[in-house]
């Protein structure tokens, strides 16, 4: 059970709004709405493909220690060059954000333009890792198979 009792699922809700993370964060509706808007803007919009962002989210979930986030999908093994670079960079951020070097940015610039780098860092820091930290601190348990499947459905519809 999470450290904070989640609000009940909404009958009008969907896989995202009724997720365990959203129901715990829903104790503060203004925070939930603001986080939801940010998450939607970065996760489902922008220049980077959703598959790349999801690869980053999956890879950092284990680093941060959120059982809930980790249960939404295992890291992929079949990453392309851009996804591999993004994942390695995100894992470096998760391990030591102040240790990121100019050399790492130089490597990113070989595959990503400036706007894509900003989007990658924003997604990694403001959505993936921050959500995972929230889940880890709040003690969120793993998602049910049904909830994990519903999450994957939302992602597939967004593609």
NORRA-V457986 format. One record per pair of residues at least 24 apart in sequence whose ideal C-beta (glycine too) atoms are under 8 Angstrom apart, sorted by the first residue. I is the first residue (numbers start at 1). J is the second residue. D is the distance in Angstrom with one decimal. If there is no record, write none. Layout:
i=I j=J d=D
i=I j=J d=D
This chain:
i=1 j=139 d=7.7
i=1 j=141 d=7.1
i=2 j=138 d=5.1
i=2 j=139 d=5.3
i=2 j=140 d=5.3
i=2 j=141 d=7.1
i=3 j=137 d=7.8
i=3 j=138 d=5.3
i=3 j=139 d=4.4
i=4 j=138 d=5.9
i=14 j=150 d=7.8
i=14 j=154 d=7.3
i=15 j=147 d=7.0
i=15 j=150 d=3.4
i=15 j=151 d=5.6
i=15 j=153 d=6.5
i=15 j=154 d=5.1
i=16 j=151 d=7.7
i=16 j=154 d=5.8
i=19 j=143 d=7.5
i=19 j=147 d=6.6
i=19 j=151 d=7.1
i=20 j=68 d=5.7
i=20 j=140 d=5.4
i=20 j=141 d=7.5
i=20 j=143 d=6.6
i=20 j=147 d=7.2
i=21 j=68 d=6.2
i=21 j=69 d=7.9
i=21 j=131 d=6.5
i=21 j=134 d=6.8
i=21 j=135 d=5.6
i=21 j=140 d=6.2
i=24 j=138 d=5.4
i=24 j=140 d=6.8
i=25 j=134 d=6.9
i=35 j=131 d=7.7
i=38 j=126 d=6.2
i=38 j=127 d=6.7
i=39 j=127 d=5.2
i=39 j=131 d=7.3
i=42 j=119 d=7.1
i=42 j=122 d=5.6
i=42 j=123 d=4.9
i=42 j=126 d=6.5
i=42 j=127 d=5.1
i=43 j=123 d=6.8
i=43 j=127 d=5.9
i=43 j=158 d=7.9
i=44 j=158 d=5.0
i=46 j=119 d=4.7
i=46 j=123 d=7.8
i=47 j=115 d=6.2
i=47 j=116 d=5.5
i=47 j=119 d=6.1
i=48 j=86 d=7.8
i=48 j=116 d=5.8
i=48 j=119 d=5.2
i=48 j=120 d=6.3
i=48 j=123 d=7.3
i=50 j=155 d=6.4
i=50 j=158 d=5.7
i=50 j=159 d=5.5
i=51 j=83 d=7.1
i=51 j=159 d=7.4
i=52 j=82 d=6.4
i=52 j=83 d=5.0
i=52 j=86 d=5.4
i=53 j=123 d=5.2
i=53 j=128 d=7.6
i=54 j=155 d=6.1
i=55 j=79 d=5.9
i=55 j=83 d=4.8
i=55 j=86 d=6.9
i=55 j=87 d=5.5
i=56 j=86 d=5.5
i=56 j=87 d=5.8
i=56 j=90 d=4.3
i=56 j=120 d=7.4
i=56 j=123 d=6.6
i=56 j=124 d=5.8
i=56 j=128 d=5.7
i=57 j=127 d=7.8
i=57 j=128 d=4.5
i=57 j=132 d=7.9
i=59 j=87 d=4.4
i=59 j=90 d=6.1
i=59 j=91 d=5.7
i=60 j=90 d=5.2
i=60 j=91 d=6.4
i=60 j=93 d=7.8
i=60 j=94 d=4.7
i=60 j=124 d=7.0
i=60 j=128 d=5.3
i=60 j=129 d=5.7
i=60 j=132 d=6.2
i=61 j=128 d=7.9
i=61 j=132 d=5.5
i=63 j=91 d=5.9
i=63 j=94 d=3.8
i=63 j=95 d=6.4
i=64 j=94 d=5.9
i=64 j=129 d=6.0
i=64 j=132 d=3.8
i=64 j=133 d=5.8
i=64 j=136 d=5.6
i=65 j=132 d=7.6
i=65 j=136 d=4.5
i=66 j=131 d=7.7
i=66 j=132 d=4.1
i=66 j=133 d=7.4
i=66 j=134 d=7.9
i=66 j=135 d=3.6
i=66 j=136 d=4.4
i=66 j=140 d=6.4
i=67 j=135 d=7.5
i=67 j=136 d=7.9
i=67 j=140 d=6.4
i=67 j=141 d=5.8
i=67 j=142 d=4.9
i=68 j=135 d=4.7
i=68 j=140 d=3.7
i=68 j=141 d=6.5
i=68 j=142 d=6.1
i=68 j=143 d=5.7
i=69 j=131 d=6.7
i=69 j=132 d=4.6
i=69 j=135 d=5.4
i=69 j=140 d=7.9
i=70 j=142 d=7.3
i=71 j=142 d=3.7
i=71 j=143 d=4.6
i=71 j=148 d=5.8
i=72 j=143 d=5.9
i=72 j=148 d=5.3
i=72 j=151 d=5.0
i=72 j=152 d=7.7
i=73 j=148 d=7.0
i=73 j=151 d=7.6
i=73 j=152 d=6.7
i=81 j=111 d=6.7
i=82 j=111 d=5.2
i=82 j=112 d=7.2
i=85 j=111 d=5.4
i=85 j=112 d=7.8
i=86 j=112 d=7.9
i=86 j=120 d=5.7
i=89 j=120 d=7.0
i=89 j=124 d=7.5
i=90 j=120 d=7.6
i=90 j=124 d=4.5
i=90 j=128 d=6.9
i=90 j=129 d=7.8
i=93 j=121 d=7.6
i=93 j=124 d=5.4
i=93 j=125 d=6.6
i=93 j=129 d=6.8
i=94 j=124 d=8.0
i=94 j=129 d=5.8
i=97 j=125 d=7.5
